[in-house]
Amino acid sequence: MTRFLAIFIWLLAQVPAALWAEGRVSVFAAASLRGALEDIIAGYDGQVTLSFGGSGTMARQIAAGAPADVVVLASPLWMEWLASQGIIDRNAAVAVAANRLVLIGPATAPPMQDLSQLMDRLKTGRLAMGHRDAVPAGGYARQALETAGLWRAVQNHLAETDNVRAALAMVARGQTPLGIVYATDAQAEPRVKVLLDLPPEGHDPILYPAAAVTPAGLPFLHHLAGPDAAALFAAHGFQPVVP
């Protein structure tokens, strides 16, 4: 972590102060960060445009040439993929927040004791979650279900979406009885209720790495890694990153 911060500070020093004030910074971010990032840019001394979507979609768009200055994803794996494409410097990426995975249902649904009740609750319905191969929340959900020994039973009863907020919306609108989303998503939607906190040991740690794609993005990246942004992430239910 110390090495990453040293590289990050060195990169900041290479950017002329005049460049920091020029133009609008474009940020491509995971959909689950919407509310937090909207609040963060409200207190930022500069112009920022936010684009949200699934982390896989955001990463592929940037690799295809989309004009992003900063990228914030919900998975270190997709950030590593961007580094393998030569888009970002993996050593300069910094984790800015962490999250938890929860099982949600309608606001009137009773809580669940554990995942063994999942199939009984689903009945003929489907489980909403991000796409297992393109959306980090979907990948984490698959790991959790595999750990619980339920993946084989549930994989033909899925409603997979392009991003985690779409999975949240399906449950909120009553289109599916259950969904697996981030705790922060559930907090942002009053029409759903957390029925079960999924054990964190059942999946990879949920981290949000951020990186500058262009030198113009370095000042905003510095702000994202700072205490003001950390307080706003916490206000939206995100957890601090443990070094």
N, C-alpha and C positions, 0 to 999 in steps of 0.2 A: 504493500500500500504506500509506503514512504517513497519508493522508487517511482510509482505512478504519479504521485503528487509533485515530485521534483521535476519530472518530464512535463507535466501539465503547466507548472509555473514557468518553466523555461520557454514553452511554446507561447504563453501569454506575453512574455517579454519581447518576443520577436514581432509582435503585431504593432504597427505604428498607431499611436493614439488617434490620429485623424481617421483611420480606417474604422475604428470602433463606432464612430458616430455616423458613418455613411450608410445610407440605404436601410432596407428592412431585412431583418434576419428571418429566414425560413426554417421552421422546425417541423420535422416529420416525427410523429410520436405514436406509441401504442394507444389504442382506443381507451384503455382503462385509465389513462392519465388525464383524460379530458378536463374534468372539473379542477383538479389540482393545478394543471398547467395554465388554465385560464386565469386562475387567481394569481399564479406566480408572475405571469406577464403583466398583470394589472399593476404590480408594484415594481416593474422593471423600467429602468430609465433608458428606453429605446423602443423601436418599433419591431414587433414580432408577428409573423404570420404562422398560425398553427394548422397542420394537416394531420388528421387522425385516421387510423386504420389498424388492421391486424399487423403484428410485427413483421411477419413474413412478407406481406404485401408492401409495407413501407420499405423494407430492406431491398426487395427486388426492384421497386420503382427507383430508388436511389442508384442502384447498380446499373439501371437502364438509362441513367442520365437525368433523373428528376432533380430540379434545382434546390437541394436542401443544404443548409449551412450547419444544422445540428440534427442529430438523430438520437431519439430516446426510445429504447425498445424494452419489451417485457421478458427478454430472454438473452442471457449471455451467448447462447448458441447462434442466434441470428447476428449478434454483433461480431462474433468470431467469423461468421460467414462473410460479412462485409469486409473484414480485415483480409480474409483470404482472397477477396476480389480486388484488393489494393485500394479500397475506397476510404478506409479510416486506418489510423495507427492503433493497433490493439493495445499498445502500452500506454496510450493516452486516454483510453476509455476509463470512465469512473462510474461506479454504482452510486446512484443518488437516492434510492428508496428500495424498500422490500415490501412484500405482501403476503397474504395468507389465502388459502383456498377454502371455499365454503360450499355446502349444498343448500340450495334455496328452493322455496315453494311459495305458494300464494300467502298473503299476509294472514289468512285465517287458518292455515295448515298447522297441525300439532307438530311439536319437535320430534326428532328421531334420536334414538339411543346410539345407533351406530349404522354403518353402511350395510349390514346384513339385512336391514329392512328395505333396502332400495327397490328391489324387484317387486315386492308386495305393494309398495307405494306407487310405482309406475303403472302397474296393471297393464292396460293396453296402450298407455301413453308413451311419450318419448322423453328422453333426457337431453336437455339443451346444453351444449357446450361448444367451445371453439373447435374448429377443425383440428383434428389430432396431429396433422403433419405441417400445418401452416400457421396456426395460432398458438402461441406459448401456453395460454390458459388451457387449451385443448390437450396439449402435450402433457402438462402437469396433471390434468384430470385423468388422462389415460394411465399415467404412472400410479396415481392413487387407486384407481379401480383395479389395476393389475396387482398391486400390493395387497388389496383386500380380497383378491381371488374372484372378482366379479366381471372382469373385462369380457370373457368369453360369453357370459350370459347377457351382458348389456349392449354389446357392440352392434347388434341388429335392432336396437331400440333407441338409436341416437338421432338427434336433430343437430347436425354440426353446422356452425355458422362461420362467417368470414372474420368476425372479431368477437371479443367477449361481451361487448355491450349489446350486440345483436342477440346473443344467448340470453342475456338479462331481460331484454325486451320481450322475448318469446314467453318467458315465465310471467312477466308483469302483465302481459295482455291475455294470459290464460291459454295460450296456444300449446304449451307443454306444462305438465304438472310439476316438473322438477328441473333444476339446472345446476351446473357447477360453474361458479364464477369466482372472481376475487372478492375478498371481504369488503374492499373499498367500493366495488360495484354495488353490492347489496346495500351498503350504507347510503348510497346515492339514490335508491329507488324505494319509495314508501309502499309500493304495491307488492313488494316481496318480503319474505321473512327468512332469516337464516335458520335452517332446521338442524344443521350439524356443521361443526368446524371439522374439517378433514385433518387427520394427523399429519403434521409437517414432515415427519420421518418417512411418510409414504411416497414422497416425491422430491425432486430436486429443489434446492432453495429458490424461491421466487425473488429475483433481483432485477432491477431496472438500470442497465448500463446506459450511459450517455457518452456521446463523442462528437467532436467537431468534424464536419465534413470539409469545411473551408476555413481559412483564417478568420473570416468575418464572423464565424460562429463561436470563436473562443471566448469573447466577453460574456455571452449568454450562458455558455457552458460553465464558466466560472461562477456565475450567479446561481445556476442550478445546484452546484455543489456547495453553496454557502449556507449560513445559518438561517437567513430569511426564508429561503426556499424550503429548508428542512422543516421549519415550523409550519409552513403551509401544507407540505406533504403529510405531516402528522395530523393536522386538522382534518384532512380528508381520509384519515384512517390508515395511511401507509405507515409502515414500521421503519425505524432507523436501520441503517446498514451496519452490521457488526463486522469490524475489520477482521 
